[in-house]
């Protein structure tokens, strides 16, 4: 089940594959990355999480101020992608610089750096 609200600015894709080879082991893991990095004007943030639960993906500036909430919802496990187009929660284009994207999924929390170059 996917109950999710996310920004109408971003693009959301969700993949879930239940077909497994009998010799394949399931290794639950979290992952978080973005590309391209540096980027202009947008970047794709890709993440994976092994357990269903609340998932929140936010963008912060170098001062630690929240710039954008890309998603905040309850999700089933799997791989997901969001595209951040370099705009804040008010739809205003942000300036060049260093930004941080933070994923919270259940008890997991990870923050990574990205660079917007214009």
C-alpha positions as CSV (number, residue, x, y, z in Angstrom):
1,X,0.0,0.0,0.0
2,X,1.3,3.4,-0.9
3,X,-0.1,6.4,0.9
4,X,1.9,9.4,-0.1
5,X,1.8,13.1,-0.5
6,X,4.7,14.9,-2.1
7,X,5.5,18.1,-3.8
8,X,3.8,18.8,-7.1
9,X,7.2,20.2,-8.1
10,X,9.0,16.9,-8.0
11,X,8.6,13.7,-10.0
12,X,8.0,10.5,-8.2
13,X,8.7,7.0,-9.4
14,X,8.2,3.8,-7.4
15,X,9.4,0.3,-8.2
16,X,8.7,-2.9,-6.3
17,X,9.9,-6.3,-7.6
18,X,8.6,-9.4,-5.9
19,X,10.1,-11.9,-8.4
20,X,13.3,-13.5,-6.9
21,X,15.6,-16.2,-8.1
22,X,15.6,-19.1,-5.6
23,X,19.4,-18.7,-5.2
24,X,19.1,-15.0,-4.6
25,X,19.4,-13.8,-1.0
26,X,17.4,-10.8,0.2
27,X,19.7,-8.4,1.9
28,X,17.7,-5.5,3.4
29,X,19.7,-2.3,3.1
30,X,19.2,1.4,3.0
31,X,20.8,3.6,0.3
32,X,20.7,7.2,-0.7
33,X,22.4,9.0,-3.6
34,X,21.8,11.7,-6.2
35,X,23.0,12.4,-9.7
36,X,24.2,14.4,-11.4
37,X,26.2,16.1,-8.7
38,X,27.0,18.9,-9.2
39,X,23.8,19.7,-11.0
40,X,21.9,22.4,-13.0
41,X,19.0,22.8,-13.0
42,X,17.8,19.5,-11.4
43,X,19.1,16.3,-9.8
44,X,17.6,12.9,-9.2
45,X,17.6,11.6,-5.6
46,X,17.5,7.8,-5.4
47,X,16.8,5.9,-2.2
48,X,16.1,2.4,-1.1
49,X,14.7,1.1,2.2
50,X,13.9,-2.4,3.4
51,X,10.9,-1.8,5.7
52,X,7.6,-0.1,5.3
53,X,7.1,3.1,7.3
54,X,7.2,6.8,7.3
55,X,9.6,8.3,4.8
56,X,10.6,12.0,4.7
57,X,12.9,13.6,2.2
58,X,14.0,17.2,2.7
59,X,16.4,19.7,1.2
60,X,18.4,22.1,3.5
61,X,20.7,25.0,2.6
62,X,24.3,25.5,4.0
63,X,22.8,27.3,7.0
64,X,20.7,24.3,8.0
65,X,17.4,26.0,7.0
66,X,14.8,23.8,5.3
67,X,14.4,24.7,1.7
68,X,12.1,22.0,0.4
69,X,10.1,19.0,1.5
70,X,10.1,16.6,-1.4
71,X,8.1,13.9,0.3
72,X,6.6,13.0,3.7
73,X,4.5,9.9,3.6
74,X,4.0,6.2,4.6
75,X,5.5,3.9,2.0
76,X,6.1,0.2,1.3
77,X,9.7,-0.9,1.1
78,X,11.7,-0.6,-2.2
79,X,13.5,1.7,-4.5
80,X,12.2,5.2,-5.1
81,X,13.3,8.3,-7.0
82,X,12.6,12.0,-6.6
83,X,13.7,14.8,-8.9
84,X,14.5,18.2,-7.2
85,X,14.3,21.0,-9.7
86,X,16.2,23.5,-7.6
87,X,13.1,25.3,-6.3
88,X,12.1,25.9,-2.7
89,X,8.7,25.2,-1.1
90,X,7.4,28.5,-2.4
91,X,8.3,27.6,-6.0
92,X,11.2,30.1,-6.1
93,X,14.5,29.1,-7.8
94,X,17.3,28.8,-5.2
95,X,20.8,30.2,-5.7
96,X,23.9,28.3,-6.6
97,X,25.6,26.6,-3.6
98,X,25.9,23.6,-1.4
99,X,22.7,21.9,-0.3
100,X,22.0,18.8,1.8
101,X,19.3,16.2,1.2
102,X,18.1,14.3,4.3
103,X,16.2,11.0,4.2
104,X,14.3,9.7,7.3
105,X,12.9,6.2,6.9
106,X,11.7,4.6,10.1
107,X,14.7,4.7,12.5
108,X,17.2,5.3,9.6
109,X,18.4,8.8,9.0
110,X,21.0,9.9,6.4
111,X,22.1,13.3,5.1
112,X,24.2,13.9,2.0
113,X,25.7,16.9,0.2
114,X,25.0,18.2,-3.3
115,X,26.1,21.2,-5.3
116,X,23.9,23.4,-7.5
117,X,26.0,25.2,-10.1
118,X,24.5,27.8,-12.4
